[in-house]
């Protein structure tokens, strides 16, 4: 539902793309929505980059270069704190005005589910942990939306999502991960594993 993304960062740029650093905020707060007040000059065109993520999320935003980089060194599967949202928005100031801006996920969401979870549990095997290994990008251009070339990253073994509704009826979650990938469709290899006891892994 996006609610873990409570830290809001944003930067304002003039029509030449220069960051107005006096207006940059890196420790704002958001809970689903918020109001940002900016003192800008009538008749001028500005751009704003908004980035919202969970506190301590593994993302570094570089407003000067308009990029966001991902740290995968401690990546684990099924981590809701990796959810995040952003928007690059350009507008011209015509006077006192309100801009309604919707932030969107820059990620694909990889959901892996099963229709026989209950049967497995009845057979005395309960998949309680899972991991995936998948090619993902590590840098997002916040201006163009483009990403750098993908490389394989393992989202290590972690508890299977609980209390979440799988997007396909009749299935239950085995894994859920947010992946930074290119916008164009592609065919990739995904390695998936699960475990009952957080040690022995089935693939």
Wavefront OBJ file of the C-alpha trace (Angstrom):
o trace
v 0.000 0.000 0.000
v 3.040 2.270 -0.070
v 2.682 3.327 3.560
v 6.289 2.472 4.569
v 7.452 5.340 2.289
v 7.279 8.097 4.910
v 10.433 10.125 4.149
v 9.989 12.736 1.423
v 12.872 14.372 -0.437
v 12.531 16.960 -3.174
v 14.541 19.461 -5.182
v 13.519 22.414 -7.372
v 15.255 23.352 -10.648
v 15.075 26.479 -12.778
v 14.321 26.380 -16.513
v 18.036 25.803 -17.216
v 18.018 22.652 -15.085
v 20.038 24.171 -12.248
v 19.151 23.033 -8.742
v 17.887 25.782 -6.434
v 19.643 24.332 -3.425
v 17.959 26.661 -0.915
v 14.685 24.866 -1.702
v 16.050 21.302 -1.491
v 14.573 19.167 1.302
v 15.976 15.754 2.245
v 14.117 15.057 5.497
v 10.477 15.823 4.749
v 7.592 13.673 5.907
v 4.746 12.050 3.992
v 1.984 9.631 4.953
v 0.135 8.832 1.754
v -0.062 12.519 0.859
v 1.265 15.855 2.016
v 1.392 19.549 1.113
v 4.595 21.269 0.001
v 4.717 25.075 -0.038
v 7.228 26.764 -2.357
v 7.952 30.464 -2.828
v 8.608 30.827 -6.582
v 8.634 33.676 -9.087
v 5.565 34.306 -11.262
v 6.222 33.797 -14.970
v 9.132 31.402 -14.488
v 9.170 27.696 -15.339
v 10.425 25.207 -12.770
v 10.910 21.471 -12.406
v 10.639 19.493 -9.186
v 11.881 15.982 -8.398
v 10.048 14.226 -5.577
v 11.314 11.001 -3.977
v 9.515 9.157 -1.139
v 10.901 6.056 0.563
v 10.993 4.294 3.910
v 13.331 5.551 6.593
v 16.678 3.810 6.166
v 15.750 2.498 2.700
v 18.802 1.553 0.567
v 18.454 4.458 -1.873
v 20.738 7.441 -2.395
v 19.279 10.411 -4.258
v 21.729 12.776 -5.950
v 19.670 15.831 -6.829
v 22.606 17.602 -8.470
v 22.915 14.815 -11.047
v 19.214 13.859 -10.961
v 19.966 10.214 -10.140
v 18.998 7.593 -7.581
v 21.265 4.645 -6.788
v 20.340 1.381 -5.092
v 22.471 -0.438 -2.521
v 22.025 -4.204 -2.888
v 24.712 -5.228 -0.379
v 22.129 -6.166 2.279
v 19.205 -7.007 -0.027
v 16.748 -9.577 1.307
v 13.598 -10.897 -0.276
v 10.095 -9.750 0.687
v 11.263 -6.374 2.004
v 8.424 -3.828 2.006
v 10.890 -1.116 3.022
v 12.238 -1.236 -0.547
v 9.015 0.288 -1.840
v 9.454 3.876 -3.049
v 7.811 6.520 -5.252
v 8.928 9.454 -7.363
v 7.909 12.101 -9.883
v 9.640 14.606 -12.149
v 7.221 17.490 -12.658
v 7.572 20.696 -14.721
v 5.251 23.686 -14.469
v 5.064 27.447 -15.048
v 4.106 29.760 -12.197
v 1.146 31.958 -13.152
v 0.444 33.277 -9.673
v -0.819 31.676 -6.484
v -1.575 28.138 -7.648
v -1.813 24.524 -6.600
v -0.172 21.644 -8.440
v -1.514 18.155 -7.681
v 1.325 15.684 -8.230
v 1.024 11.893 -8.099
v 4.169 9.947 -7.257
v 4.549 6.484 -8.810
v 6.722 3.445 -8.196
v 9.826 3.317 -10.379
v 9.940 -0.454 -9.858
v 8.455 -3.593 -11.275
v 6.914 -5.805 -8.609
v 7.834 -9.490 -8.890
v 5.173 -11.620 -7.200
v 5.594 -15.398 -6.871
v 2.623 -17.359 -5.564
v 1.281 -20.858 -5.131
v -2.183 -22.403 -5.196
v -1.277 -25.398 -3.017
v 0.181 -23.774 0.095
v -2.450 -25.410 2.315
v -1.796 -28.820 0.764
v 1.925 -28.431 1.384
v 1.285 -27.513 5.005
v -1.010 -30.536 5.383
v 1.837 -32.667 4.063
v 3.988 -31.296 6.881
v 6.070 -28.895 4.784
v 5.541 -25.149 5.146
v 7.599 -22.803 2.948
v 8.276 -19.995 5.407
v 11.255 -18.277 3.759
v 12.127 -17.426 0.171
v 14.708 -15.735 -2.024
v 15.124 -14.688 -5.648
v 18.100 -14.017 -7.885
v 17.279 -11.707 -10.779
v 18.978 -9.113 -13.038
v 18.228 -5.569 -11.842
v 19.595 -2.088 -12.399
v 21.333 -0.037 -9.737
v 20.804 3.518 -11.007
v 17.734 5.471 -12.110
v 17.886 8.748 -14.011
v 15.172 10.780 -12.293
v 14.875 13.112 -15.288
v 14.572 10.617 -18.157
v 13.385 7.529 -16.268
v 16.171 5.454 -17.834
v 18.206 2.910 -15.869
v 21.739 1.554 -16.210
v 22.430 -2.011 -17.479
v 21.118 -4.772 -15.222
v 23.263 -7.305 -13.373
v 22.291 -10.344 -11.294
v 21.447 -9.611 -7.657
v 20.359 -12.099 -5.004
v 17.598 -10.948 -2.666
v 18.563 -13.249 0.182
v 16.373 -15.658 2.110
v 13.762 -13.921 4.290
v 10.296 -14.593 5.691
v 7.474 -15.139 3.172
v 4.990 -12.222 3.109
v 2.168 -12.677 5.617
v -1.272 -11.090 5.677
v -1.013 -9.833 2.092
v -3.533 -10.563 -0.677
v -1.919 -12.057 -3.782
v -2.917 -10.219 -6.992
v -4.265 -13.447 -8.567
v -7.261 -15.076 -6.888
v -6.654 -18.528 -5.425
v -2.934 -18.008 -4.837
v -0.862 -17.177 -1.784
v 2.455 -15.368 -1.618
v 5.773 -17.168 -1.714
v 7.832 -14.085 -2.607
v 7.465 -10.381 -3.391
v 10.230 -8.054 -4.514
v 10.583 -4.557 -5.958
v 12.894 -4.566 -8.981
v 14.502 -1.605 -10.723
v 14.354 -2.572 -14.405
v 14.058 -0.892 -17.807
v 10.623 0.181 -19.033
v 10.860 -1.969 -22.177
v 9.569 -5.533 -21.939
v 12.229 -8.235 -21.804
v 12.649 -11.949 -21.113
v 14.922 -12.694 -18.154
v 15.964 -15.662 -16.018
v 14.777 -15.661 -12.405
v 16.154 -18.045 -9.804
v 13.729 -18.741 -6.974
v 14.197 -20.736 -3.786
v 12.286 -21.393 -0.588
v 12.937 -22.935 2.790
v 10.994 -24.250 5.737
v 13.654 -23.471 8.309
v 15.663 -20.541 6.906
v 18.639 -22.794 6.119
v 17.977 -25.698 3.740
v 16.848 -24.271 0.393
v 14.700 -25.839 -2.316
v 14.973 -24.406 -5.867
l 1 2 3 4 5 6 7 8 9 10 11 12 13 14 15 16 17 18 19 20 21 22 23 24 25 26 27 28 29 30 31 32 33 34 35 36 37 38 39 40 41 42 43 44 45 46 47 48 49 50 51 52 53 54 55 56 57 58 59 60 61 62 63 64 65 66 67 68 69 70 71 72 73 74 75 76 77 78 79 80 81 82 83 84 85 86 87 88 89 90 91 92 93 94 95 96 97 98 99 100 101 102 103 104 105 106 107 108 109 110 111 112 113 114 115 116 117 118 119 120 121 122 123 124 125 126 127 128 129 130 131 132 133 134 135 136 137 138 139 140 141 142 143 144 145 146 147 148 149 150 151 152 153 154 155 156 157 158 159 160 161 162 163 164 165 166 167 168 169 170 171 172 173 174 175 176 177 178 179 180 181 182 183 184 185 186 187 188 189 190 191 192 193 194 195 196 197 198 199 200 201 202 203
